[in-house]
């Protein structure tokens, strides 16, 4: 029995390792190609390790167009969306999970039903609204909606808040604390894992967003990294080594942030699924 258990574990680990290698292969191919010449990229049989390493591809790709300006623009939008997602979602989830007010269940169901509405359906009327407000070609349409809360983020946090013992609230109320004190002194310190999950989702969605900037931004000086990469591709479609270098630079912050918060990400998802 012990031998069969080891064989089954070895089989599972082998399948997981092979699956991980299969998923990481495109990323490895991207980084490998970013340090080669165009001719080396398409060599047959393929060359897996660059020889020599052409790090000047990154310098040439970043200086061909103003990627540093695009980086600042993307960072501005991402920070605004990140702050809005954390503040609005935590407040909304606290209201649905810990406070009592008329119609709470109805409005929570209405909130969840909004998740079934595709964003493409509301794209045109939303654009018309921002156009009438004379806010096209600004970052307001990309940042402000996040400050009104995301249904998924509120649901995720609400499930976690509902699992926190209410004895903590009652003890705080007996000591004279109000709802805001309970929220800031008790709920928020206990909610670090799900808040990090919300932050990771918000960061990745904002950083990788292509449709929003494409619809609302017109001036090249306000473009984000996603739009800058698309413009770079149209200008240098035949220079694959530079395109791979630019693509690596665009996705590098997302990879770094994910690996830094990976432990909290898994912990937050696990705890949220167990609560409520």
N, C-alpha and C positions, 0 to 999 in steps of 0.2 A: 504493500500500500504506500509506503514511504517513497519507494522508487517511482511508482506511477504518479505520485504527487509532484515529485521533482521533474519528471518528464513533462507533465502538463504545465508546470510553471515555466520551464524552459521553452516550451512551445509558445506560450502566451508572450513571454518576453521577446522571443525571436520575431513574432508577428508584429509586436509593438515597435521594435527597433526598425524593422523593414518598412513599416508604415511611416515612421518618423523620417527615415531617410528619403522616402518617396515624396513626402511633403516638403522637405527642406531642399530637394534637388533644384527646383526653380530659383530659389534664393541663392544657392551656391553658384548656379550657372550665371545668374545676374552679376554677382560680385566678381566671379572669375572673368567674365567677358568685359567687365569695366576696366580691367587692367591688361587688356590685350589690344592688339591692332585689329583692324577689320578683317584682314586676311587670316589671322590666327583664329578668329572666332569661328570661321566656317571651314576650318581644316577637317579633312577626313582621313583617318579616324580622328575623332575630336581630341584636342589637347586639354587635359583637365587642370593642369597647373600652368599659369602664365610663365613664360620664359622669353624675355625678361619681364619683370613687373613694370608696367607702364603707368606709374602714378601721375604722370603729367596729363593723363586723360582727364583727371578730376580738375586740375587747374585750368585746362583748356575749356572744359565744359562749363565751369562756373564763371569764367570770364567772357564767354561768347555772348551770353545775355546776362542781365543783371539779376542773378539768382539771389544775391544777398538782399536786394530790395523785396523780392518775392518772399524770402524767408521772414523778413520783418513784418510784412503784411499778413502772412499766414499766422505768425505768432501772435499778432494783435487780435485777430479774429479768434484764435484758439483760446487765448487767455480770457477774453470776454465770454465766450461760450462756456468755458470750464467753470468760471465763477457763477454764471447764471444757472447752469445745470445743478451745481451743488446747493446753492442757496434756495432756489425755487422748489426743487424736488424734495429737499429735506423738510422745508416748511409745509409743503403740500402733503407729504406723507405723514408728518406728525399730526396734522389736522385730521386726516382720515383714520389714523390708527389710535390716537389717544384722546381726542376731544369729542364731545357730544354736541351736535347741532342738527337742526331740522333738515331732513332731506339728504343726510350724509350718504346713505346707501344708494339712493337714486343717482346722485351726482357722481359717486364712485363708479357705478355701472356705466353711466354716460361717458365718464373718462376712459374706461376700458374699451368701450365701443369705438372710440375715436382711433384706437390702434388698428382697426380693421379698414380704415379709410386710406387708400393709397395716396401717397404724396403727389402723384401725377394728376390726380383729380382736382386738387386744390391749387395746382401750380399757376394756372392762368388767372383765376380770380385773385389769388394772393399777389401776383405781379401787378394786376390792375390797381389793387389797393395801394401798394407801395408807389406806383406811378402817380396816382392821384395825390399822394402825400409828398410828392417830389423828393423821394428818397432813393431813386434809382442811381446807380453808380456811387453808392456809399456802402459802408459796412453795417449800417443799421438793420437792413433786412436779413443779414446773416447772423447777427448777434441778438437783437432784441427778442425774437420769438422764443429763444431758449430761456429767457428770463421769466416766461410764463409757464414753465414746467413741461416736462415730457411725460406722457402717460406711462411709458415703460419704466422710466426712472422712478416715478412716484409709486408705481405698483411694487417695484423691487424693494424700495425702502419701506413701504408700508408693511410688507410681509415681515420684514425684520423688526420694525418697531412694535408690531403686534405681539411678537414673542418675548419682548422685554417684560419682566414681572411688573405688574401695576402696583405692587407693594412699595416700590421705590417712589412712585408718584405720590402715593398716599402719605408716605412718611415725609416727603418734602412739603406737601400741602399742610400737614400738621405743624410743621416748623415755620409756616407763614410764607412759603414760596408760591409764586404764581406760575401759570403755564409757560411763560417765557423762561423763567429760571429753571424749570424742570427740563425744558427743551435744551437750553444751552449748557446746563451743569450736569445733567444726567444722560439724556438721550444721545446728544452728540458725542461725548467721550466714549460711549459704548458702541458707537456706530462706525468706527474707523474702517473695518473691512468693507462693508457695503458702500460707504462713501468713496473709497478708493476704486471700487468697481465702477461706480457712476463716473468718477473722474476719468478712468481709463477709456470707457466708452465714449465720453464726450470728447476727449482729446483725439482719439482715433477718427471719430466721425467728422470733427471740424478740420483736422489736418488733411484728411483724404477727400474732403468734399470737393466735388468737381462741378456738379450741376448748379448749386447755389451761386458760386462766383461766376459761372458762365452766363447765368441768366441776369444777374444784377450788376455786374461790373463791366464797364465799357473801356475805361482807360488802362493802358498797359502799365502805368505807374502804380495802379492799385491791384494788379493781378496777384493771385496766390501761387504757391508752389505747384499745385495741380495744373493751373492754367499756364504757368510758365513752362512746365514740362511739355504740355501739348504744343505750345508755340515753338519750343525747341525742336520737337519732333517734326513739325512742318518745315522748319528751316534746315534741319540736318538729318533728313530721313535716311540718307545713304550712309551716314557716319555712325555705324552701330556702336562702335567703341565709346564714342562721346555720349550717345543716347543712353547706353548702359550705365555710364558713370553718373550722368545726371539723375537717372532713375534711382540709383543706389543712394545718392544724397537725399532725395526726396523721401524715401522710405526709412532711412536710417533713424531719425528721431522716434518714429513709431516703434521700431524694434527695440531701441534703448529703453523707452518708457515702459513697454510691455514686460521686458525682462526684469526691470527694476521692481515693478509692481506685480510680478507673476504670483508670488506667494499670497499676497493680499487678495489678488483677483480670484484665485481658486478658493481661498478661505471665505471670501465674501459671498461667492455664488453658492458654496456649500451651506453656509449658515443661513442664507436667505431662503434656500429651498427647504430647510428644516424648520424654520420659524413659521408661526401663524397657522 
